[in-house]
Amino acid sequence: AVAAAASAACNGPTPEDVEASLKSATASALPGSDPARIEVLNPELQKAKWVWQAKVDGKAYFCDADDQMRLPSCQATS
């Protein structure tokens, strides 16, 4: 079981982990947003930067953050 856990850790974050982190980053960039109400779309790691689209309460945003999901920024697209 330890070997399985160790190999899983080497494979990096799961898609669920990434989505949870992106929801948290979106909530940081949009104060007052509830992470449970944020929908993350098309997350992509480009060079040293994450980019994604988010929907929050019917509004669409284009978001980005560094590769550690720090300094998130979201701009309304609709």
Backbone as a printed PyTorch tensor [residue, N CA C, xyz], in Angstrom:
tensor([[[  0.8330,  -1.2030,   0.0000],
         [  0.0000,   0.0000,   0.0000],
         [  0.8670,   1.2520,   0.0000]],

        [[  1.9990,   1.2010,   0.7110],
         [  2.8910,   2.3620,   0.7320],
         [  3.4590,   2.6160,  -0.6610]],

        [[  3.8580,   1.5440,  -1.3640],
         [  4.4070,   1.7080,  -2.7160],
         [  3.3620,   2.3060,  -3.6500]],

        [[  2.1200,   1.8660,  -3.5350],
         [  1.0630,   2.3950,  -4.3880],
         [  0.8490,   3.8840,  -4.1030]],

        [[  0.8630,   4.2380,  -2.8390],
         [  0.6810,   5.6470,  -2.4800],
         [  1.8560,   6.4730,  -2.9860]],

        [[  3.0560,   5.9350,  -2.8790],
         [  4.2390,   6.6580,  -3.3340],
         [  4.1990,   6.8550,  -4.8440]],

        [[  3.8110,   5.8190,  -5.5970],
         [  3.7740,   5.9650,  -7.0450],
         [  2.6510,   6.9180,  -7.4540]],

        [[  1.5420,   6.9050,  -6.7260],
         [  0.4550,   7.8340,  -7.0340],
         [  0.9130,   9.2670,  -6.8010]],

        [[  1.6860,   9.4940,  -5.7540],
         [  2.1770,  10.8310,  -5.4510],
         [  3.1150,  11.3260,  -6.5530]],

        [[  3.8720,  10.4290,  -7.1550],
         [  4.8030,  10.8110,  -8.2130],
         [  4.0820,  11.2250,  -9.4920]],

        [[  2.8600,  10.7660,  -9.6530],
         [  2.1180,  11.0770, -10.8630],
         [  1.5150,  12.4740, -10.8360]],

        [[  1.6660,  13.1830,  -9.7400],
         [  1.1630,  14.5490,  -9.6660],
         [ -0.2980,  14.5950,  -9.2660]],

        [[ -0.8620,  15.7950,  -9.3000],
         [ -2.2470,  15.9710,  -8.8430],
         [ -3.2410,  15.3020,  -9.7800]],

        [[ -4.3250,  14.8570,  -9.2140],
         [ -5.4040,  14.2660, -10.0110],
         [ -6.2110,  15.3970, -10.6670]],

        [[ -6.9900,  15.0730, -11.6870],
         [ -7.8520,  16.1180, -12.2760],
         [ -8.7690,  16.7660, -11.2390]],

        [[ -9.2200,  15.9700, -10.2570],
         [-10.0760,  16.5230,  -9.2020],
         [ -9.3100,  17.5240,  -8.3520]],

        [[ -8.0310,  17.2090,  -8.0470],
         [ -7.1960,  18.1350,  -7.2770],
         [ -7.0030,  19.4440,  -8.0430]],

        [[ -6.7290,  19.3160,  -9.3430],
         [ -6.5260,  20.5040, -10.1740],
         [ -7.7950,  21.3470, -10.1940]],

        [[ -8.9470,  20.6990, -10.3890],
         [-10.2070,  21.4400, -10.4400],
         [-10.4690,  22.1570,  -9.1180]],

        [[-10.2400,  21.4750,  -8.0010],
         [-10.4450,  22.1000,  -6.6890],
         [ -9.5160,  23.2950,  -6.5170]],

        [[ -8.2670,  23.1630,  -6.9460],
         [ -7.3150,  24.2740,  -6.8350],
         [ -7.7240,  25.4430,  -7.7240]],

        [[ -8.2000,  25.1430,  -8.9360],
         [ -8.6260,  26.2110,  -9.8390],
         [ -9.8780,  26.9070,  -9.3180]],

        [[-10.7850,  26.1560,  -8.6980],
         [-11.9670,  26.7790,  -8.0910],
         [-11.5420,  27.7120,  -6.9640]],

        [[-10.5950,  27.2610,  -6.1610],
         [-10.1010,  28.0880,  -5.0650],
         [ -9.4120,  29.3440,  -5.6040]],

        [[ -8.6100,  29.1820,  -6.6580],
         [ -7.9250,  30.3270,  -7.2610],
         [ -8.9370,  31.3090,  -7.8420]],

        [[ -9.9820,  30.7800,  -8.4770],
         [-11.0330,  31.6400,  -9.0310],
         [-11.7240,  32.4160,  -7.9170]],

        [[-12.0250,  31.7360,  -6.8210],
         [-12.6700,  32.4090,  -5.6820],
         [-11.7630,  33.5000,  -5.1170]],

        [[-10.4410,  33.2690,  -5.1200],
         [ -9.5010,  34.2910,  -4.6480],
         [ -9.5060,  35.5080,  -5.5680]],

        [[ -9.5950,  35.2540,  -6.8720],
         [ -9.5670,  36.3430,  -7.8520],
         [-10.8880,  37.1030,  -7.8950]],

        [[-11.9640,  36.4370,  -7.4950],
         [-13.2990,  37.0500,  -7.5170],
         [-13.8700,  37.0190,  -6.1020]],

        [[-13.4420,  37.9540,  -5.2490],
         [-13.8820,  37.9460,  -3.8510],
         [-15.3990,  37.8780,  -3.7370]],

        [[-15.8530,  37.0600,  -2.7930],
         [-17.2740,  36.8910,  -2.5850],
         [-17.8520,  35.7110,  -3.3500]],

        [[-17.0380,  35.0870,  -4.2080],
         [-17.5050,  33.9230,  -4.9610],
         [-17.4380,  32.6800,  -4.0840]],

        [[-18.4400,  31.8260,  -4.2340],
         [-18.4840,  30.5590,  -3.5050],
         [-17.8590,  29.4800,  -4.3860]],

        [[-16.7300,  28.8670,  -3.9500],
         [-16.0940,  27.8430,  -4.7780],
         [-17.0540,  26.7290,  -5.2130]],

        [[-18.0680,  26.4450,  -4.3980],
         [-19.0270,  25.3920,  -4.7420],
         [-19.8980,  25.7930,  -5.9310]],

        [[-19.9600,  27.0870,  -6.2300],
         [-20.8040,  27.5710,  -7.3440],
         [-19.9750,  27.9120,  -8.5710]],

        [[-18.6760,  27.6190,  -8.5330],
         [-17.7820,  27.9320,  -9.6540],
         [-17.6410,  26.6940, -10.5370]],

        [[-17.8180,  26.8900, -11.8380],
         [-17.6070,  25.8210, -12.8120],
         [-16.3220,  26.1360, -13.5700]],

        [[-15.3760,  25.1950, -13.5620],
         [-14.0970,  25.3690, -14.2460],
         [-14.1620,  24.6530, -15.5920]],

        [[-13.7680,  25.3600, -16.6520],
         [-13.8050,  24.8040, -18.0050],
         [-12.4370,  24.9590, -18.6770]],

        [[-12.0330,  23.9510, -19.4220],
         [-10.8330,  23.9930, -20.2630],
         [ -9.5500,  24.3870, -19.5300]],

        [[ -9.2560,  23.7960, -18.3590],
         [ -7.9950,  24.1460, -17.7000],
         [ -6.8180,  23.6390, -18.5230]],

        [[ -5.7730,  24.4530, -18.6080],
         [ -4.6050,  24.0850, -19.3990],
         [ -3.3610,  24.7130, -18.7860]],

        [[ -2.3160,  23.9200, -18.6450],
         [ -1.0350,  24.4290, -18.1590],
         [ -0.2030,  24.8040, -19.3770]],

        [[  0.0610,  26.0990, -19.5280],
         [  0.8400,  26.6080, -20.6600],
         [  2.1380,  27.1920, -20.1250]],

        [[  3.2570,  26.5800, -20.4720],
         [  4.5670,  26.9980, -19.9720],
         [  4.5100,  27.0440, -18.4520]],

        [[  4.6490,  28.2050, -17.8350],
         [  4.6210,  28.2930, -16.3660],
         [  3.3580,  28.9800, -15.8870]],

        [[  2.2450,  28.7330, -16.6010],
         [  1.0180,  29.4700, -16.3050],
         [ -0.1970,  28.5780, -16.5430]],

        [[ -1.1420,  28.6160, -15.6020],
         [ -2.4390,  27.9590, -15.7910],
         [ -3.3820,  28.9520, -16.4350]],

        [[ -4.1710,  28.5030, -17.3970],
         [ -5.2500,  29.3120, -17.9560],
         [ -6.5170,  28.4610, -17.9500]],

        [[ -7.6460,  29.0960, -17.6900],
         [ -8.9180,  28.3760, -17.6710],
         [-10.0620,  29.3650, -17.8180]],

        [[-11.2280,  28.8110, -18.1100],
         [-12.4510,  29.5960, -18.1430],
         [-13.2590,  29.1940, -16.9170]],

        [[-13.9990,  30.1410, -16.3960],
         [-14.8220,  29.8590, -15.2240],
         [-16.2060,  30.4610, -15.4370]],

        [[-17.1970,  29.7680, -14.9140],
         [-18.5570,  30.3040, -14.8740],
         [-18.9470,  30.4320, -13.4140]],

        [[-19.3880,  31.6340, -13.0470],
         [-19.7980,  31.9110, -11.6830],
         [-21.1440,  32.6220, -11.7430]],

        [[-22.1580,  31.9740, -11.2110],
         [-23.5040,  32.5630, -11.1840],
         [-23.9190,  33.0850, -12.5580]],

        [[-23.6500,  32.3000, -13.6140],
         [-24.0760,  32.6580, -14.9540],
         [-23.1630,  33.6120, -15.6970]],

        [[-22.1220,  34.1060, -15.0490],
         [-21.1730,  35.0000, -15.7040],
         [-19.9350,  34.2080, -16.1000]],

        [[-19.3590,  34.5330, -17.2640],
         [-18.1780,  33.8290, -17.7690],
         [-16.9320,  34.6820, -17.5460]],

        [[-15.8440,  34.0120, -17.2180],
         [-14.5650,  34.6710, -16.9650],
         [-13.4440,  33.8920, -17.6370]],

        [[-12.3960,  34.6210, -18.0320],
         [-11.1440,  34.0040, -18.4610],
         [-10.1560,  34.2450, -17.3330]],

        [[ -9.5650,  33.1650, -16.8170],
         [ -8.6990,  33.2790, -15.6510],
         [ -7.3090,  32.7440, -15.9490]],

        [[ -6.3470,  33.2310, -15.1780],
         [ -5.0080,  32.6650, -15.2440],
         [ -4.3290,  32.8000, -13.8900]],

        [[ -3.2890,  31.9990, -13.7070],
         [ -2.4750,  32.0140, -12.4900],
         [ -1.1350,  31.3880, -12.8470]],

        [[ -0.1560,  31.5310, -11.9690],
         [  1.1300,  30.9000, -12.2640],
         [  1.0240,  29.3840, -12.0990]],

        [[  2.1180,  28.6870, -12.3750],
         [  2.0650,  27.2200, -12.3660],
         [  1.8210,  26.6400, -10.9750]],

        [[  1.9670,  27.4420,  -9.9270],
         [  1.6650,  27.0060,  -8.5580],
         [  0.2710,  27.4930,  -8.1380]],

        [[ -0.4760,  28.0270,  -9.0990],
         [ -1.8280,  28.5690,  -8.8970],
         [ -1.8310,  29.7450,  -7.9210]],

        [[ -0.7450,  30.5320,  -7.9790],
         [ -0.6610,  31.7550,  -7.1830],
         [ -0.9850,  32.9380,  -8.0880]],

        [[ -1.3060,  34.0520,  -7.4880],
         [ -1.6120,  35.2950,  -8.1840],
         [ -2.7060,  35.1170,  -9.2440]],

        [[ -3.8420,  34.5120,  -8.8600],
         [ -4.9020,  34.3200,  -9.8570],
         [ -5.5240,  35.6480, -10.2900]],

        [[ -5.9430,  35.6660, -11.5430],
         [ -6.5980,  36.8330, -12.1140],
         [ -7.7240,  36.3510, -13.0090]],

        [[ -8.8780,  36.9840, -12.9420],
         [-10.0150,  36.6390, -13.7890],
         [-10.5880,  37.9040, -14.4100]],

        [[-10.8880,  37.8230, -15.6980],
         [-11.4980,  38.9230, -16.4330],
         [-12.8410,  38.4560, -16.9760]],

        [[-13.8730,  39.2640, -16.8150],
         [-15.2010,  38.9090, -17.3420],
         [-15.1430,  38.8430, -18.8600]],

        [[-15.8030,  37.8190, -19.4220],
         [-15.8350,  37.6690, -20.8740],
         [-17.2330,  37.8470, -21.4430]],

        [[-18.2240,  37.9830, -20.5720],
         [-19.5940,  38.1270, -21.0820],
         [-20.2660,  39.3490, -20.5000]]])
